[in-house]
Amino acid sequence: MTPVRHALGTIGRAVFLALVLGFFALPLLWLASAPFDAHPTITTSVPEFTLANFRALLDNPYALGSLRNSLIQACGSAALVVTLAALAAYALSRARVPGRDALLYVLLLLSSVVTGTAAMVPLFELATRLNLIDTHLGVVLTLSGGLLPAAIFILKDFMDATPTSYEESARVFGASAGQVLRHVVIPLVRPGLATIAVWTVANVWGSFLQPFILLRDPDKAPGAVILYTLYTEGGAPRLDVISAFSLLYSLPVVVMYVFVSRRYGFRFHGGIKR
């Protein structure tokens, strides 16, 4: 009975894993096949190969421009979040301030509880008063503010793991505080900075609500907003254009992840590897 039970258990686990993998693989399979299907549907099937879907996408005056807008907003947010989070995390890691850890947890808690949706009304009012409506800067500042607390929390762990003896040695040889940070600390925490950059870009790349509310000009709208407009006048989704646009829209993030993963040799599953 024992060999039979073992065989049945192995078969059961294999079937369960196959079902789970199939559940997650089917959307990816649709994303890879539907853009090249002459008549795409919501089901996955062998495509009737065509490139007409991409030609239809090129006829949309805002589709390709929205990818550029997404790139501007994502890169701007990543640069701002990485820079400010690195400076704040370094200061919190090295300075002995009473209540430092409590402050970090409060910031992280507030950023989780007070989400962008809940804070959108005061953010919109603030953007209006500062003349940031319908600007990329307004979107970048709004999205970056929501991501900064978690970025500081993550980067502080990397800063804490950096030996202070390296910094002390640099100061002995006359290095200033800026030189220590730039030439000693930043190279050591580069994998952490890359993690925050990828995480920020992924969050901003898929953001819909803030750009949708803050931007009025469709020429400045990112891909997530333009994707919402790829419907017929009757409200039916244009699956041919949506599938082609979805493929192009997902490629930059995938390429960035592969590049950073190969460059710094870490993965994002199961935690962060330094």
Secondary structure, DSSP 4 states (H G I P E B T S, - for coil): -HHHHHHHHHHHHHHHHHHHHHHHHHHHHHHHHGGGBSS--SS-----B-SHHHHHHHHSTTHHHHHHHHHHHHHHHHHHHHHHHHHHHHHHHHS--TTHHHHHHHHHHHHHHS-TTTTHHHHHHHHHHTT-TTSHHHHHHHHHHHHHHHHHHHHHHHHHTS-HHHHHHHHHTT--HHHHIIIIIHHHTHHHHHHHHHHHHHHHHT--HHHHHH---GGG--HHHHHTT-B-TTS-B-HHHHHHHHHHHHHHHHHHHHHHHHHH---STTS---
